[in-house]
Amino acid sequence: MQSLRSIAERAIARAQKRGTPIDHDVEYMALVKQWVEGEIDIETMRQRYMDVLARRSAERRGRQQLAASTDRSQLTSASTTSTDASAGAASMVDDRATVLLGNAAECPPPEEASSKD
């Protein structure tokens, strides 16, 4: 059992030197522990870890697809909101113009009003 532990420690050290530390991976370390204690063989350990990596990859892809879908829906929503806002902005400008300038149908333009005086 000690030789398996030393093999595992060397493999972990090599991974750290390569810049890919694996000793912080809880699932991997649980598999290493099972292997060192003789509960599973190396092939089972390898296969189970490959399954872990495949599951993580699928989860990552799922999150990326969800994020992309959310981004697309936010873009669509923002586009609709900006269209609505621009229509609202035009009506707000019209409303302000009416308040400031008066309704042209009710009053003649200022030039005509002053020329009649």
C-alpha positions in Angstrom: 0.0 0.0 0.0 2.9 2.4 0.8 4.3 1.9 -2.7 0.9 2.9 -4.2 0.8 6.0 -2.0 4.3 7.0 -3.2 3.3 6.5 -6.8 0.3 8.7 -6.3 2.4 11.4 -4.5 4.9 11.4 -7.4 2.1 11.7 -10.0 0.6 14.6 -8.0 4.0 16.3 -7.8 4.5 15.9 -11.6 1.1 17.4 -12.3 1.9 20.4 -10.1 5.2 20.9 -11.9 3.3 20.9 -15.2 1.1 23.6 -13.9 -2.0 21.3 -13.6 -2.4 20.6 -9.9 -4.7 17.7 -9.2 -4.5 17.5 -5.5 -7.2 20.1 -5.1 -9.7 18.0 -7.1 -11.8 16.3 -4.4 -13.2 13.7 -6.7 -9.8 12.7 -8.1 -8.3 12.5 -4.7 -11.2 10.3 -3.5 -10.4 7.9 -6.4 -6.6 8.0 -5.5 -7.5 7.1 -2.0 -9.6 4.2 -3.1 -6.8 3.0 -5.4 -4.1 3.4 -2.7 -6.3 1.4 -0.2 -6.7 -1.3 -2.8 -10.5 -0.8 -3.1 -10.2 -0.3 -6.9 -7.6 -1.1 -9.5 -5.8 1.5 -11.6 -8.0 0.8 -14.7 -11.2 1.4 -12.7 -9.6 4.6 -11.2 -8.8 5.8 -14.7 -12.2 5.0 -16.1 -14.0 6.7 -13.2 -11.9 9.8 -13.5 -12.6 9.9 -17.3 -16.3 9.7 -16.4 -15.9 12.6 -14.0 -14.1 14.7 -16.7 -16.8 13.9 -19.2 -19.6 14.9 -16.8 -17.8 18.2 -16.0 -17.3 18.9 -19.7 -21.0 18.3 -20.4 -22.0 20.5 -17.5 -19.7 23.3 -18.8 -21.2 23.0 -22.3 -24.7 23.1 -20.8 -23.8 26.3 -18.9 -22.2 27.8 -22.0 -25.3 27.0 -24.1 -27.5 28.5 -21.4 -25.4 31.6 -21.2 -25.5 32.0 -25.0 -29.2 31.5 -25.0 -29.6 34.0 -22.2 -27.4 36.5 -24.1 -29.5 36.1 -27.2 -32.8 36.6 -25.3 -31.3 39.7 -23.6 -30.3 41.1 -27.0 -33.8 40.5 -28.3 -35.3 42.0 -25.2 -32.9 45.0 -25.3 -33.7 45.5 -29.0 -37.5 45.5 -28.3 -37.0 47.8 -25.3 -35.0 50.3 -27.3 -37.6 50.2 -30.0 -40.3 50.8 -27.4 -38.2 53.5 -25.8 -37.5 55.3 -29.0 -41.3 55.3 -29.8 -41.9 56.6 -26.3 -39.1 59.2 -26.6 -40.7 60.5 -29.8 -44.1 60.9 -28.0 -42.4 62.5 -25.0 -40.7 65.0 -27.4 -44.1 65.7 -29.0 -45.7 66.2 -25.6 -43.0 68.6 -24.5 -43.2 70.5 -27.7 -46.9 70.9 -27.3 -46.5 72.2 -23.8 -43.7 74.6 -24.7 -45.0 75.8 -28.1 -48.7 75.3 -27.7 -51.0 73.4 -30.0 -50.6 74.8 -33.5 -54.2 74.1 -34.3 -55.4 76.3 -31.5 -53.0 79.2 -32.0 -51.4 80.8 -35.1 -47.6 80.7 -35.3 -46.0 83.5 -33.3 -45.1 85.4 -36.5 -48.7 85.6 -37.6 -49.9 86.5 -34.1 -47.5 89.4 -33.9 -48.2 90.7 -37.4 -51.9 91.0 -36.6 -51.2 93.3 -33.7 
